[in-house]
Amino acid sequence: LALGGMEGYFALAENFITQAEPSYCSVSTLTMILNAMSSQPGGQHASYNVQRSSGYISEPELNCKLEDVEKNGMTLAEFVLLAQQHGVSAETLYADDVPDDD
């Protein structure tokens, strides 16, 4: 904490949720991220406005076909696309594409 590398931890921990279905890990993760981002000062997204009556977004409100996710899960590419659709700046990086820091 003293080194300043944990700024996002408390917002994420405060918005922790468990997944409603075993295959909803990506949906639950994105829900947590959006709620954590909205709890920060000035936290508004293109598709999600903090000023909603409940103040929080839920899994069904992500506008993805939860029946499909329940059956098949979600790929990393689908997760990134859904995050981008909700105003999150996200890109896909695979471990093989990241240079070693030797």
FILUM-71699 format. One record per atom (N, C-alpha, C): residue in three letters; x, y, z. Coordinates in steps of 0.05 Angstrom, whole numbers, plus 32768, in hexadecimal, padded with zeros to 4 digits. Layout:
<sedos>
ALAXYZ ...
</sedos>
This chain:
<sedos>
LEU80107FE88000 LEU800080008000 LEU801180198000 ALA80268019800F ALA803780318012 ALA804580387FF7 LEU804980247FE6 LEU805680297FCC LEU804380337FB7 GLY802980337FBD GLY8015803F7FAA GLY800C802D7F93 GLY801080137F95 GLY800880027F7F GLY7FED7FF47F83 MET7FDE7FFD7F97 MET7FC57FEF7F9D MET7FAD80017F9C GLU7FAE80167F8C GLU7F98802A7F8C GLU7F7D801E7F86 GLY7F7C800B7F74 GLY7F637FFF7F6B GLY7F587FE97F7D TYR7F697FDF7F90 TYR7F617FC87FA0 TYR7F487FCD7FB0 PHE7F477FE37FBF PHE7F317FE87FD1 PHE7F167FEB7FC2 ALA7F177FF97FAB ALA7EFF7FFC7F9B ALA7EF57FE07F91 LEU7F087FCF7F89 LEU7F007FB47F80 LEU7EF67FA47F97 ALA7F047FA47FAE ALA7EFC7F947FC5 ALA7EE07F9D7FCF GLU7EDB7FB77FCF GLU7EC27FC27FD7 GLU7EAA7FB97FC6 ASN7EB17FB27FAD ASN7E9C7FAB7F99 ASN7E9D7F8D7F92 PHE7EAA7F7D7FA3 PHE7EAE7F617F9E PHE7E927F537F9D ILE7E8F7F427F88 ILE7E777F327F86 ILE7E807F167F7E THR7E6F7F027F84 THR7E747EE77F7B THR7E647EE27F62 GLN7E6C7ECF7F52 GLN7E5E7ECA7F39 GLN7E447EBB7F3E ALA7E2F7EC27F2F ALA7E157EB57F33 ALA7E147E997F27 GLU7E247E947F13 GLU7E267E7A7F06 GLU7E447E737F03 PRO7E4C7E597F02 PRO7E687E537EFE PRO7E757E5F7EE6 SER7E667E637ED0 SER7E727E6E7EB8 SER7E717E8C7EB6 TYR7E687E997ECB TYR7E657EB67ECB TYR7E7D7EC57ED6 CYS7E947EB87ED8 CYS7EAC7EC57EE4 CYS7EB37EDF7ED5 SER7EB17EDF7EBB SER7EB87EF77EAC SER7EA37F0D7EB0 VAL7E8A7F057EB1 VAL7E747F187EB5 VAL7E767F247ED1 SER7E7B7F147EE5 SER7E7E7F1E7F00 SER7E967F307F03 THR7EAC7F297EF6 THR7EC47F397EF7 THR7EBF7F557EEB LEU7EB27F557ED4 LEU7EAC7F6F7EC7 LEU7E997F807ED8 THR7E857F727EE4 THR7E727F817EF5 THR7E827F8E7F0C MET7E947F7F7F18 MET7EA47F8A7F2E MET7EB57FA27F25 ILE7EC17F9F7F0D ILE7ED27FB47F03 ILE7EC27FCE7EFE LEU7EAB7FCB7EF1 LEU7E9A7FE27EEB LEU7E907FF07F05 ASN7E887FE07F18 ASN7E7F7FEB7F32 ASN7E967FF97F40 ALA7EAE7FED7F3F ALA7EC57FF97F4C ALA7ECD80137F3E MET7ECC80137F24 MET7ED3802C7F15 MET7EBF80427F1B SER7EA6803A7F1E SER7E91804F7F23 SER7E92805A7F3F SER7E9F804B7F51 SER7EA180557F6D SER7EB880697F70 GLN7EC8806C7F5B GLN7EDE807F7F5C GLN7ED5809B7F55 PRO7EE280B07F5F PRO7EDA80CB7F57 PRO7ED880CF7F39 GLY7EC280DA7F30 GLY7EBE80DE7F13 GLY7EBA80C57F04 GLY7EB380AF7F11 GLY7EB080957F04 GLY7E9780927EF3 GLN7E99809A7EDA GLN7E8380957EC8 GLN7E8E80877EAF HIS7E7E80767EA3 HIS7E8580677E8B HIS7E7380707E75 ALA7E7B806B7E5D ALA7E6B80727E46 ALA7E4F80657E47 SER7E4D804C7E4F SER7E34803E7E4F SER7E28803B7E6B TYR7E3580437E7F TYR7E2C803F7E9A TYR7E3080587EAA ASN7E1A80627EB4 ASN7E1B807B7EC3 ASN7E1680757EE1 VAL7E28807E7EF1 VAL7E2780797F0E VAL7E0E80847F1B GLN7E0280987F0F GLN7DEB80A67F1B GLN7DD180957F1A ARG7DD3807B7F14 ARG7DBB806A7F14 ARG7DB180687F31 SER7D9880617F34 SER7D8C80617F4F SER7D9B804D7F62 SER7DA280367F58 SER7DAF80227F69 SER7DCD80287F6C GLY7DD980367F59 GLY7DF5803C7F5A GLY7E0780257F52 TYR7DFD800D7F4D TYR7E0D7FF67F46 TYR7E017FE87F2D ILE7E127FDB7F1F ILE7E0A7FCC7F08 ILE7E0A7FAE7F10 SER7DF97F9E7F05 SER7DF87F827F0C SER7DFD7F717EF2 GLU7E027F587EF6 GLU7E097F477EDF GLU7DF57F487EC8 PRO7DDA7F477ECE PRO7DC77F497EB7 PRO7DC87F637EA9 GLU7DD17F787EB5 GLU7DD27F927EA8 GLU7DE97F967E95 LEU7DFA7F837E92 LEU7E117F867E80 LEU7E0A7F837E63 ASN7DF07F7C7E5D ASN7DE77F7A7E42 ASN7DF67F657E32 CYS7DFC7F4F7E3E CYS7E067F387E2E CYS7DF27F217E32 LYS7DF47F0E7E21 LYS7DE17EF87E22 LYS7DEA7EE47E38 LEU7DDF7EE87E50 LEU7DE87ED77E66 LEU7DE37EBA7E62 GLU7DCE7EB37E53 GLU7DC87E977E4D GLU7DE07E8A7E3E ASP7DEB7E997E2A ASP7E017E907E1B ASP7E1A7E8D7E2C VAL7E1E7EA17E3D VAL7E357EA07E4F VAL7E337E897E63 GLU7E1B7E847E6C GLU7E177E6E7E7F GLU7E1E7E537E72 LYS7E177E507E59 LYS7E1D7E377E4A LYS7E3A7E347E42 ASN7E467E4B7E38 ASN7E607E497E2B ASN7E767E597E39 GLY7E6F7E697E4D GLY7E837E7B7E58 GLY7E897E927E45 MET7E9F7EA07E48 MET7EA67EB77E38 MET7EC47EB67E32 THR7ECB7EBB7E19 THR7EE77EBC7E12 THR7EF47ED67E1C LEU7F0E7ED87E1C LEU7F1B7EF17E23 LEU7F147F077E10 ALA7F137F017DF6 ALA7F0C7F157DE2 ALA7EEF7F1F7DE7 GLU7EDD7F0E7DEE GLU7EC17F167DF3 GLU7EC07F287E0C PHE7ED07F217E21 PHE7ED27F307E39 PHE7EDC7F4D7E34 VAL7EF17F4F7E24 VAL7EFD7F697E1D VAL7EE87F797E0E LEU7EDB7F6D7DFB LEU7EC77F7C7DEB LEU7EB07F867DFD LEU7EA67F757E0F LEU7E917F7D7E21 LEU7E9A7F947E33 ALA7EB37F937E3D ALA7EBE7FA87E4D ALA7EBF7FC27E3D GLN7EC97FC17E24 GLN7ECA7FD87E13 GLN7EAF7FE47E0E GLN7E9B7FD37E0B GLN7E7F7FDD7E06 GLN7E747FEC7E1F HIS7E817FE87E36 HIS7E797FF67E4E HIS7E8C800C7E56 GLY7E9C80157E42 GLY7EAD802C7E47 GLY7EC780277E54 VAL7ECF800E7E56 VAL7EE980077E63 VAL7EFE80067E4D SER7F1480137E52 SER7F2B80117E3F SER7F397FF77E44 ALA7F357FE47E32 ALA7F407FC97E36 ALA7F4B7FBE7E1C GLU7F607FAE7E1E GLU7F6C7FA17E07 GLU7F747F857E0F THR7F767F737DFC THR7F7E7F587E01 THR7F9C7F557DFE LEU7FA97F4B7E13 LEU7FC57F457E13 LEU7FC97F297E1C TYR7FD77F197E0C TYR7FDE7EFE7E13 TYR7FFA7EFD7E1D ALA80007EEA7E2F ALA801B7EE87E3B ALA80307EE67E26 ASP802B7ED77E11 ASP803F7ED47DFC ASP80467EED7DED ASP80347F017DEF ASP80387F1B7DE1 ASP80477F2F7DF2 VAL804B7F297E0B VAL80587F3C7E1D VAL80767F357E1F PRO80877F497E1A PRO80A47F437E1B PRO80AD7F3C7E38 ASP80C17F2B7E3A ASP80CC7F247E54 ASP80DC7F3C7E5F ASP80DA7F407E79 ASP80EA7F557E86 ASP81027F497E94 ASP81157F3E7E84 ASP812D7F327E90 ASP81407F467E9A 
</sedos>
